[in-house]
Amino acid sequence: MKKIPLPTTTARATATATVAVLALAGAHVAPAGAAPSAAPAASAADDAVTHSDNERVPKGAAWTQHYFPSSDGSGTELHADVLLPEELPRGEKVPVILSVGAYFGHSGELTDEKWKKTGPSARFKDLAEGGDLFERGYALVQVDLRGFGGSSGCLDYMGKGEQADVKAAIDWAAKQPWSTGKVGMYGKSYDATTVLVGNNLDQDALKAVVAQEPVWDMYRLTRSSRVPKLGGALAPNTYNQIAQLPPLPDDQERYRKNNQYELKHPECAAYNTDNNLKPDPEDPYWRQRDLAKQAEGSDTPLFFTQGFIESNTTPEAMQEYLAGHQGTERGWLGQWDHVRGNERTEDGRLQMGRAGWFKEVMSFYDQQLKGIDPTTDYPAYAIQDSTGTWRSQSTWPLSDRSADVPLRDGFYVDRGEPGGSASFLTWSEPIEHAVRVTGTPRIRMETEGIGNVMAKLYDVAPDGSAVMFDQQVAVADASGQVAVDLKSTDWQLAAGHSLAVEIGTVQDGAWIDTPTGDRIKVTNARLSLSVDDPADDRPTEGKRSPYLDTYVKAYTTKELAARPPSFTVPMARD
């Protein structure tokens, strides 16, 4: 699902919430005392179905269905759709591309799609076709998380239950008679987040993972330092509804029975909804879902994408996750919204701007799952900054200098709307030569008063027009101390431009803030920045993302009140 940002705050908030609800996927947890019914360890496969039998089966594939228990001893039974190469000789083994998620139900991904005949989900038909999976000798296995599709149990929003499902799916796929025992995971959005879980589990059979636009920490998907996000508040109900999508009349009896579990256990939806409203990031519920922290010491080869300016699965906790990950990394990072590496606009332009997604993905899998050396020298990281140009790097972030800059003291009234004393600004001196702000900016400040805090960074041109390129929300409480990470970014300031920092009340409907009306005094504020010199860039292939122009247009203002400069942006070179 995609979102085009709109010029008005209200419209942007509505669109953001809609995309967060529809394009992600994430509400799952088994309530205490609600143990699903026991199930046999596995089922015999039905006779394989091919495209000639059922048009829902991809060409070149043979489809079977299977059932196996989750790994937590709860009795939860998981359902898998298995697609093997149609012409696979008896006794031959193939590596497995595995996806585990909420969107593989036979009646539809997000809603009842009114299919006349059951069949495997087409969610990753693009991978099967674009990657020539079956011709290249791979299996594609799509496993329903608990509570979804043909799996029993209560949905569990990336908690221990879902983590157990991922573990069981990896182990099951590795042990099948048609499997080489080597598994790679693949996904986008919610099933990209289960990919991160797979990496964290340290399973020997998992040899490579590919995650497009994942969630790095589940708490930060729903809240910003206790301030709820609109999309996060709406998501639980949406995933409760996905979990209750009906089976099809010709689905297997076992599938239909598992599918009805949520309807017979209304406590599942209630538990999911109630827990997602917990505000404390230190609550055990959220600590269990801090995937960035759990990544420490992990080493599965990882290939991922992340849009810096996307509004759904935003780049929060990404740098923490990557710092903990010790294995091979490859990434496409840039200026796009919530899209896949192969997606195109209606007029045929690549949404990310870089060609060759499936070619590079399959080269990655070939190397890690088959031991085939790449024939192309791909960069570890291909990165597009705000100029729309691409560069290659050995890692991310890569900076020439990090420094703290002091911001001026000021005050604002937590009124929940712009105008008047709603915020104050600090401006830098115009910079002498281009510099890139990269990594994860951080703001620390001392406060008096109780209320909400919104921090924004602006790229200000000499004519006064300013593009808001980063923002974050926090809470000023009785401790008098605020420290908040903004979203990770990769934004280039041109020579002659200034950096402006705005601190004030929440002025964006993407958050559900509760204004206190208090006067918030801010002192000793400091902005931590990492900067990089664009002159050192090593260019790589790629075009400007179409979404970048849309974003700049939507987030440009000429109403930023100019202030005398009070700090200097750290320069990558003197």
C-alpha positions in Angstrom: 0.0 0.0 0.0 1.2 3.5 -0.8 0.6 7.0 0.5 1.0 10.4 -1.2 1.5 13.1 1.5 -1.1 15.8 1.4 -0.6 19.5 2.0 -2.8 19.9 5.0 -2.0 18.5 8.4 -5.4 16.8 8.8 -5.3 15.2 5.4 -1.8 14.0 6.0 -2.8 12.5 9.4 -5.7 10.7 7.9 -3.7 9.2 5.0 -0.9 8.3 7.4 -3.3 6.4 9.7 -4.9 4.7 6.8 -1.6 3.4 5.3 -0.3 2.4 8.8 -3.4 0.3 9.2 -3.6 -1.2 5.8 0.0 -1.6 4.7 1.6 -2.9 7.9 0.3 -6.0 9.7 0.7 -6.5 13.3 -1.5 -7.4 16.2 -1.0 -10.6 17.9 -0.7 -12.1 21.5 -2.1 -15.1 23.2 -4.1 -14.0 26.3 -3.2 -15.7 29.6 -5.2 -18.8 30.2 -6.4 -19.2 26.6 -4.5 -22.2 25.4 -5.4 -23.3 21.9 -6.5 -26.8 21.4 -3.9 -29.5 20.9 -3.1 -30.6 17.3 -1.1 -33.3 15.7 2.5 -32.5 14.8 1.9 -32.6 11.1 -0.5 -33.6 8.4 -0.1 -35.5 5.2 0.1 -33.3 2.1 -2.8 -33.3 -0.3 -2.1 -34.2 -3.9 -0.2 -31.3 -5.5 -2.2 -28.7 -7.4 -0.7 -26.9 -10.4 -1.7 -23.8 -12.4 -3.5 -25.9 -15.0 -5.7 -27.2 -12.1 -6.1 -23.8 -10.4 -5.2 -20.4 -11.8 -4.4 -19.2 -8.3 -1.3 -21.4 -8.3 1.7 -19.6 -9.9 2.9 -21.1 -13.2 5.7 -23.5 -12.8 4.7 -24.4 -9.2 3.0 -27.3 -7.4 0.9 -26.3 -4.4 0.3 -28.4 -1.2 -0.9 -27.5 2.3 0.6 -28.6 5.6 0.0 -28.2 9.3 2.5 -28.3 12.2 2.7 -27.1 15.8 4.2 -23.9 17.0 7.3 -24.2 19.1 6.0 -22.8 22.4 4.0 -25.8 23.6 0.7 -23.9 23.5 -1.0 -26.3 21.1 -1.2 -23.6 18.4 -1.3 -25.2 15.0 0.3 -23.4 12.1 -0.8 -23.7 8.4 1.6 -23.5 5.5 1.1 -23.1 1.8 4.0 -24.8 0.0 5.0 -24.0 -3.6 7.6 -26.3 -5.1 8.9 -26.4 -8.6 6.4 -28.3 -10.7 9.0 -30.4 -12.4 11.0 -31.2 -9.3 12.2 -34.8 -9.6 11.3 -37.2 -6.8 14.0 -37.1 -4.1 15.6 -33.8 -5.3 16.0 -31.1 -2.6 15.7 -27.3 -3.0 16.5 -24.4 -0.6 13.4 -22.6 0.8 12.3 -19.0 0.7 10.0 -18.6 3.7 7.6 -15.9 4.6 5.7 -15.8 7.9 2.9 -13.3 8.3 -0.7 -12.2 8.7 -1.6 -11.7 5.0 -1.6 -15.2 3.5 -5.3 -16.0 4.2 -7.0 -17.8 1.3 -9.9 -15.3 1.2 -7.7 -12.2 1.0 -4.7 -10.3 2.4 -6.6 -7.4 4.1 -10.2 -7.9 3.3 -12.4 -10.6 1.8 -11.5 -10.5 -1.9 -14.5 -12.7 -2.9 -12.4 -15.5 -4.5 -14.5 -18.3 -6.0 -11.9 -20.9 -5.4 -9.4 -21.4 -2.7 -5.7 -21.2 -3.4 -2.4 -19.8 -2.1 -2.0 -16.1 -1.5 -0.6 -14.0 -4.3 1.2 -11.7 -1.9 4.6 -12.6 -3.3 3.7 -13.5 -6.8 6.0 -10.7 -7.8 8.9 -12.5 -6.2 8.0 -15.8 -7.7 7.8 -14.3 -11.2 10.4 -11.6 -11.0 12.9 -13.8 -9.2 12.1 -16.9 -11.4 12.0 -18.8 -8.2 10.8 -22.2 -9.4 12.9 -22.1 -12.6 15.9 -21.4 -10.4 15.1 -24.3 -8.1 13.7 -22.7 -4.9 10.6 -23.5 -2.8 8.3 -20.7 -1.6 6.7 -21.4 1.7 4.0 -19.0 3.2 3.1 -19.6 6.8 0.1 -18.1 8.6 0.9 -16.6 12.0 -1.3 -17.8 14.8 -4.8 -16.4 14.5 -4.6 -15.8 10.8 -5.6 -17.8 7.7 -5.5 -21.5 8.5 -3.6 -21.3 11.8 -5.2 -21.5 15.2 -4.6 -19.5 18.3 -4.7 -15.8 19.3 -2.9 -13.1 17.3 0.2 -11.9 19.2 1.6 -8.7 17.7 5.2 -9.9 17.4 5.3 -11.2 20.9 6.7 -14.5 22.2 3.9 -16.4 20.5 4.7 -15.0 17.1 8.4 -15.4 17.7 7.7 -19.1 18.5 5.7 -19.4 15.2 8.7 -18.0 13.3 11.0 -20.5 15.0 8.7 -23.4 14.2 8.3 -22.3 10.6 12.1 -22.2 10.1 12.6 -25.5 11.7 9.8 -27.2 9.8 10.9 -25.8 6.4 14.4 -27.0 7.0 13.4 -30.6 7.9 11.1 -31.3 4.9 12.1 -34.1 2.6 12.2 -31.7 -0.4 14.3 -29.2 1.5 18.1 -28.8 1.5 17.9 -27.7 5.1 18.8 -24.1 4.1 16.2 -21.4 4.6 16.0 -17.8 3.5 13.3 -15.5 4.8 11.5 -12.7 2.7 8.9 -10.1 3.5 7.7 -6.6 3.3 6.2 -4.5 6.2 4.8 -6.9 8.7 6.2 -10.1 7.2 9.5 -8.1 6.9 9.3 -7.7 10.7 9.0 -11.4 11.2 12.1 -11.6 9.0 13.9 -9.5 11.7 12.5 -11.9 14.3 14.0 -14.8 12.4 17.4 -13.2 12.4 17.2 -12.6 16.1 16.3 -16.2 16.9 19.8 -17.5 15.8 18.5 -20.6 14.0 21.2 -22.6 12.3 19.0 -23.4 9.3 18.3 -19.7 8.5 21.0 -18.6 6.1 19.8 -15.3 4.7 17.0 -12.7 5.3 15.5 -10.1 3.1 13.3 -7.4 4.8 11.6 -4.5 2.9 10.4 -1.6 5.1 10.2 -3.5 8.4 9.3 -2.4 11.9 12.5 -2.3 14.0 10.8 -1.8 17.4 7.1 -2.5 17.9 6.6 0.2 20.6 7.9 3.0 18.3 5.4 1.9 15.7 2.6 2.8 18.1 3.9 5.6 20.2 6.6 8.3 20.4 7.7 8.5 24.0 4.2 7.7 25.4 2.4 9.9 22.9 0.2 7.6 20.8 0.4 7.6 17.0 -2.9 7.7 15.2 -2.0 4.8 13.0 -0.8 2.8 15.9 -4.0 3.3 17.8 -6.1 2.1 14.8 -4.0 -0.9 13.9 -5.1 -3.4 16.5 -8.7 -3.3 15.4 -7.7 -3.7 11.8 -5.6 -6.8 12.6 -8.4 -8.2 14.7 -10.6 -7.9 11.6 -7.9 -9.6 9.4 -7.7 -12.4 11.9 -11.5 -13.0 11.4 -11.5 -13.1 7.6 -13.6 -16.1 6.6 -12.3 -19.3 5.0 -13.6 -20.3 1.5 -16.2 -23.0 1.0 -13.7 -25.3 -0.6 -11.0 -24.9 2.1 -9.9 -28.0 3.9 -11.9 -28.9 7.0 -8.8 -28.5 9.1 -8.1 -25.0 7.7 -11.7 -24.0 8.3 -11.6 -25.2 11.9 -8.4 -23.3 12.7 -9.7 -20.2 10.9 -12.7 -20.0 13.3 -10.5 -20.0 16.5 -10.7 -16.2 16.9 -14.5 -16.1 16.5 -14.8 -18.7 19.3 -12.4 -16.8 21.5 -13.3 -13.1 21.7 -10.7 -12.6 24.5 -8.1 -12.8 21.7 -9.2 -9.4 20.2 -9.7 -7.8 23.6 -6.2 -8.8 24.8 -4.6 -7.6 21.6 -6.4 -4.2 21.7 -5.8 -3.6 25.4 -2.1 -4.4 25.4 -1.4 -2.2 22.4 -2.7 0.7 24.4 0.0 0.4 27.1 1.9 3.7 27.2 5.1 2.6 29.1 7.9 1.5 26.8 9.4 -0.4 29.8 6.3 -2.5 30.3 7.2 -6.2 29.8 4.8 -6.4 26.9 6.8 -3.9 24.9 10.3 -5.1 26.1 9.3 -8.5 24.6 8.8 -6.7 21.3 11.9 -4.6 21.2 13.4 -6.2 18.1 16.3 -3.8 18.0 17.6 -4.8 21.4 17.1 -8.5 20.7 19.3 -8.2 17.6 22.4 -7.8 19.6 25.0 -10.3 18.5 22.9 -11.7 15.7 24.7 -12.6 12.5 22.3 -13.9 9.8 23.2 -12.2 6.4 20.7 -9.3 6.1 19.4 -7.5 3.0 16.9 -4.7 3.8 15.3 -1.6 2.4 14.2 1.5 4.3 12.6 4.8 3.2 13.9 7.7 5.2 10.7 9.8 4.5 8.2 7.1 4.7 5.2 7.5 7.0 4.3 4.0 7.9 7.2 1.8 9.1 9.5 4.7 9.8 13.3 4.5 10.3 13.1 4.4 14.1 15.4 2.0 16.0 17.0 1.0 12.7 20.4 2.3 13.7 20.2 0.4 17.0 19.2 -2.8 15.2 22.1 -2.5 12.7 24.6 -1.7 15.5 23.6 -5.0 17.2 23.6 -7.1 14.1 27.1 -8.5 13.4 26.5 -10.4 10.2 26.8 -9.5 6.5 24.6 -6.5 5.6 23.2 -5.2 2.4 20.8 -2.3 2.1 18.9 0.0 -0.2 18.1 3.2 1.8 16.5 6.3 0.3 13.8 8.8 -0.2 10.6 6.8 -0.7 7.4 5.8 1.0 6.1 2.4 2.0 7.0 0.5 -1.2 8.7 -2.7 -2.4 12.0 -2.7 -4.3 10.3 -3.6 -7.6 7.2 -1.4 -7.4 6.6 1.2 -10.1 4.4 4.3 -10.5 1.5 4.3 -12.9 3.7 5.8 -15.6 6.3 3.0 -15.2 9.0 4.7 -13.0 10.6 2.7 -10.2 9.3 3.9 -6.9 12.7 3.6 -5.3 14.5 4.7 -8.4 17.0 1.8 -8.5 16.6 -1.1 -11.0 17.4 -4.7 -10.5 15.7 -5.6 -7.2 14.9 -9.2 -8.0 18.3 -9.8 -9.7 20.1 -8.6 -6.6 17.8 -10.5 -4.2 18.3 -13.7 -6.1 22.1 -13.2 -6.3 22.0 -12.7 -2.5 20.0 -15.9 -2.0 22.1 -17.9 -4.5 25.3 -16.9 -2.5 23.9 -17.6 0.9 21.7 -20.6 0.2 23.5 -22.3 -2.7 27.1 -21.1 -2.4 27.1 -19.5 -5.8 29.4 -16.5 -6.1 27.8 -13.3 -7.4 28.6 -12.3 -11.0 27.9 -8.7 -10.2 29.8 -6.6 -7.6 26.9 -5.1 -5.7 27.6 -2.4 -3.1 27.0 -3.4 0.5 24.8 -0.3 0.8 23.2 1.7 -2.0 21.9 5.0 -0.6 19.9 7.8 -2.1 20.0 11.1 -0.2 17.7 14.1 -0.6 19.3 15.3 -3.8 18.0 12.1 -5.4 21.5 10.8 -6.3 22.7 7.4 -5.3 26.0 6.4 -3.7 27.6 3.2 -2.5 29.0 2.7 1.0 30.5 -0.2 3.0 28.1 0.5 5.9 25.5 2.9 7.2 25.7 5.4 8.7 29.0 6.6 7.6 30.0 10.0 8.9 33.0 12.3 8.9 32.2 14.1 12.1 29.7 14.0 15.0 29.1 16.9 17.3 26.6 18.5 19.7 25.3 22.0 18.8 23.7 24.2 21.4 20.1 25.5 20.8 18.7 28.7 22.2 16.6 28.7 25.3 12.9 29.4 24.8 9.4 28.6 25.8 6.1 27.5 24.2 2.5 26.8 25.3 1.4 23.2 24.9 -1.8 24.1 23.1 -1.9 21.4 20.4 -2.1 23.7 17.5 0.2 26.1 15.5 0.3 29.9 15.9 1.4 32.4 18.5 3.5 30.9 21.2 3.1 27.3 20.0 6.9 26.9 19.3 10.2 28.6 19.0 13.1 28.3 16.5 16.9 28.2 16.5 18.7 28.9 13.2 22.2 28.1 12.1 24.6 30.2 10.1 24.4 29.5 6.4 26.8 26.7 5.5 29.8 27.3 3.3 29.6 24.1 1.4 27.3 21.1 1.1 27.0 18.8 4.0 24.9 15.7 4.6 23.1 15.1 7.9 23.1 11.3 8.4 22.3 8.7 11.0 20.0 9.5 13.9 19.9 13.0 15.2 19.2 13.3 19.0 17.9 16.2 21.0 18.4 16.7 24.8 16.9 19.5 26.8 15.9 20.6 30.3 12.3 21.6 30.7 9.9 23.2 33.2 6.2 22.4 32.9 4.3 19.3 31.9 3.2 18.7 28.4 4.1 17.4 24.9 7.2 18.3 22.9 7.6 18.2 19.1 11.1 18.7 17.6 11.5 19.4 13.9 14.5 19.9 11.6 14.3 22.2 8.5 16.5 22.6 5.5 16.2 26.4 4.9 17.1 27.9 1.5 18.4 31.4 1.0 15.0 32.6 -0.2 13.4 31.5 3.2 11.6 28.4 1.9 12.1 25.5 4.3 11.6 21.8 4.0 10.8 19.9 7.2 12.9 16.7 6.8 12.8 15.2 10.3 10.6 15.3 13.3 9.8 13.5 16.6 7.5 13.8 19.6 8.2 13.3 23.3 6.8 14.1 26.7 8.1 16.8 29.1 7.4 15.5 32.6 8.2 16.2 36.2 11.8 14.9 35.7 12.6 18.1 33.8 14.8 16.0 31.4 13.9 15.2 27.8 16.1 13.1 25.5 14.7 11.9 22.2 16.0 10.3 19.1 14.6 11.7 15.9 14.0 9.5 12.9 17.1 8.3 11.0 17.8 10.5 8.0 20.2 11.1 5.1 19.5 14.7 4.1 21.9 17.0 2.2 22.1 20.7 3.0 23.3 22.7 0.0 25.9 25.5 0.2 24.2 28.7 1.4 21.4 26.8 3.2 20.7 26.9 7.0 19.5 24.3 9.4 16.6 25.4 11.6 15.4 23.6 14.7 11.8 24.0 15.9 10.7 23.0 19.5 7.1 23.3 20.5 3.7 21.8 20.9 2.5 18.9 18.7 1.2 20.3 15.5 0.7 17.2 13.4 -2.4 15.0 13.4 -0.4 11.9 13.0 -0.1 11.9 16.8 -3.0 11.8 19.3 -1.6 14.2 21.9 -3.4 15.6 24.9 -2.4 19.2 25.2 -1.9 20.4 28.8 -2.1 24.1 28.2 1.1 24.5 30.3 3.8 26.9 29.5 6.9 24.8 28.8 10.3 26.4 29.4 13.2 24.9 27.5 16.9 25.4 28.6 20.2 23.8 27.8 18.9 22.1 24.6 21.5 20.4 22.5 21.2 18.7 19.1 23.5 15.8 18.3 24.4 15.5 14.6 26.5 13.2 12.4 27.5 14.8 9.1 29.2 13.5 6.0 30.9 15.2 3.1 29.1 14.5 -0.2 32.4 15.3 -2.1 33.6 11.9 -1.0 30.6 10.0 -2.5 31.1 6.9 -4.7 28.3 7.1 -7.2 26.2 4.0 -8.0 23.3 3.3 -10.3 19.9 4.7 -9.5 17.5 7.5 -10.4 15.6 10.0 -8.3 12.6 8.5 -6.4 9.3 9.9 -7.7 8.1 10.3 -4.2 10.9 12.7 -3.2 9.4 15.6 -5.2 5.9 14.9 -3.8 7.4 14.9 -0.3 9.3 18.1 -0.8 6.3 19.9 -2.2 4.1 18.8 0.7 6.5 19.6 3.5 7.9 22.9 2.3 6.8 26.1 4.0 7.7 29.8 3.6 6.1 30.7 6.9 9.1 29.8 9.1 9.9 32.9 11.3 13.5 33.9 10.7 15.7 34.2 13.7 19.3 35.6 14.1 21.7 32.6 13.7 22.9 31.2 17.0 24.9 28.1 16.0 27.1 26.6 13.3 26.4 23.3 11.6 29.4 21.0 12.1 31.2 20.7 8.8 32.7 17.4 7.5 35.6 19.4 6.2 37.1 22.8 7.2 
